[in-house]
Amino acid sequence: MLTDASKLRFMHTHYFDVEGNLHIHSRFDHSFIKHIVIHFIWYFRYEHFLGDSPSQKLNYIIALASAATHCVLLEQRMTTPSVDPFTGLVHYNKFIKILEILDNLEGEDKIALENFKLNILEVGPSQMCTVVEGDDDDVIM
């Protein structure tokens, strides 16, 4: 069972040295997770979901993106792929565990996550999908 932030290594920017040791460069700052969150909120125009206090709602979206990423990476390691739709129990349980960890972070981990969320809120609106009207058709850019 996931009990602390160290279990969320896939959300950190990290590398392995030649001896196979894991080195975490920065916590809660993985560009892939950030891209998924920003794309979901602003590119698909769900920014209204954030409301007046976006911090907790960002935790939901980060947990969702992280659960999807974790499960995809886990499936890549399987010899025989298993079919479990994203709405399946495995994904739901992973989402709940990740959300629980995010909600209970303390100290440097909490600060790192808050900085990650602030960066998402700063960069996100610049990624908003816009509709440009043409002569006959609307073109999505």
C-alpha positions as CSV (number, residue, x, y, z in Angstrom):
1,M,0.0,0.0,0.0
2,L,1.2,3.5,-0.8
3,T,1.9,5.4,2.4
4,D,4.3,8.2,1.5
5,A,5.6,10.4,-1.3
6,S,8.5,8.1,-2.0
7,K,6.0,5.7,-3.5
8,L,5.2,8.3,-6.2
9,R,8.6,8.2,-7.8
10,F,7.0,8.2,-11.3
11,M,5.8,11.7,-10.6
12,H,9.3,13.0,-9.9
13,T,12.1,13.9,-12.3
14,H,14.6,11.2,-11.8
15,Y,17.4,9.2,-13.4
16,F,19.3,6.0,-12.7
17,D,23.1,5.9,-12.5
18,V,25.2,3.2,-14.1
19,E,24.9,1.1,-11.0
20,G,21.1,1.2,-11.1
21,N,20.7,3.6,-8.2
22,L,17.7,6.0,-8.4
23,H,18.4,9.7,-8.1
24,I,15.5,12.1,-7.7
25,H,16.3,15.4,-9.3
26,S,13.1,17.2,-8.3
27,R,9.9,16.1,-6.7
28,F,6.4,16.5,-8.2
29,D,7.8,18.1,-11.3
30,H,7.5,15.5,-14.0
31,S,6.9,17.3,-17.3
32,F,4.7,14.5,-18.7
33,I,2.3,14.7,-15.7
34,K,2.3,18.5,-16.0
35,H,1.5,18.2,-19.8
36,I,-1.5,15.9,-19.2
37,V,-2.9,18.1,-16.5
38,I,-2.5,21.4,-18.5
39,H,-3.8,19.8,-21.6
40,F,-6.9,18.4,-19.9
41,I,-7.8,21.6,-18.1
42,W,-7.0,24.4,-20.6
43,Y,-6.7,22.8,-24.0
44,F,-10.0,21.0,-23.6
45,R,-11.5,24.0,-21.9
46,Y,-12.3,22.5,-18.4
47,E,-10.8,25.5,-16.5
48,H,-14.3,26.2,-15.0
49,F,-13.8,22.9,-13.0
50,L,-11.1,24.6,-10.9
51,G,-13.5,27.2,-9.5
52,D,-12.4,29.8,-7.0
53,S,-10.1,27.5,-5.0
54,P,-8.3,25.3,-7.5
55,S,-5.8,23.6,-5.1
56,Q,-7.9,20.5,-4.2
57,K,-9.3,20.2,-7.6
58,L,-5.8,20.2,-9.1
59,N,-5.1,17.3,-6.7
60,Y,-7.9,15.4,-8.3
61,I,-6.7,16.0,-11.8
62,I,-3.0,15.3,-10.9
63,A,-4.1,12.1,-9.2
64,L,-6.1,11.1,-12.3
65,A,-3.2,11.8,-14.7
66,S,-0.8,10.1,-12.3
67,A,-3.0,7.0,-11.9
68,A,-3.3,6.7,-15.7
69,T,0.4,7.1,-16.2
70,H,1.3,4.7,-13.4
71,C,-1.1,2.0,-14.8
72,V,0.2,2.5,-18.4
73,L,3.8,2.1,-17.2
74,L,2.8,-1.0,-15.1
75,E,1.2,-2.6,-18.2
76,Q,4.4,-2.0,-20.2
77,R,6.2,-4.3,-17.7
78,M,3.7,-7.2,-18.1
79,T,4.6,-10.2,-20.2
80,T,1.0,-10.9,-20.9
81,P,-1.1,-7.7,-21.1
82,S,-4.3,-7.6,-19.0
83,V,-7.4,-5.8,-20.1
84,D,-8.8,-3.5,-17.4
85,P,-10.6,-0.5,-18.6
86,F,-9.5,2.7,-17.1
87,T,-12.7,2.8,-15.0
88,G,-11.7,-0.6,-13.6
89,L,-10.9,-1.4,-10.0
90,V,-7.1,-1.3,-10.4
91,H,-7.1,2.2,-11.7
92,Y,-9.7,3.4,-9.2
93,N,-7.7,2.0,-6.3
94,K,-4.5,3.6,-7.6
95,F,-6.3,7.0,-8.0
96,I,-7.6,6.8,-4.4
97,K,-4.1,5.9,-3.0
98,I,-2.4,8.7,-5.0
99,L,-5.0,11.2,-3.9
100,E,-4.6,10.2,-0.3
101,I,-0.9,10.7,-0.5
102,L,-1.2,14.1,-2.2
103,D,-3.7,15.2,0.5
104,N,-1.5,14.2,3.3
105,L,1.9,15.5,2.2
106,E,4.0,17.4,4.7
107,G,7.2,19.5,4.7
108,E,9.3,19.7,1.6
109,D,7.0,17.3,-0.4
110,K,4.0,19.5,0.3
111,I,6.0,22.6,-0.8
112,A,7.1,20.9,-4.0
113,L,3.6,19.8,-4.9
114,E,2.2,23.4,-4.2
115,N,5.0,24.8,-6.4
116,F,4.1,22.3,-9.1
117,K,0.4,23.4,-8.9
118,L,1.3,27.1,-9.0
119,N,3.4,26.5,-12.1
120,I,0.5,24.7,-13.7
121,L,-1.8,27.6,-12.9
122,E,0.7,30.1,-14.3
123,V,1.5,28.2,-17.5
124,G,-1.9,26.6,-18.2
125,P,-3.9,29.5,-19.5
126,S,-1.4,30.0,-22.3
127,Q,-2.2,26.5,-23.6
128,M,-5.9,27.2,-24.0
129,C,-7.4,26.0,-27.3
130,T,-8.9,28.9,-29.3
131,V,-11.4,28.9,-32.1
132,V,-10.6,31.0,-35.1
133,E,-13.5,31.8,-37.4
134,G,-12.8,31.3,-41.1
135,D,-15.0,32.2,-44.1
136,D,-17.1,29.0,-44.0
137,D,-15.8,26.8,-41.2
138,D,-14.5,27.1,-37.7
139,V,-10.9,25.9,-37.4
140,I,-9.6,24.7,-34.0
141,M,-6.0,25.7,-33.4
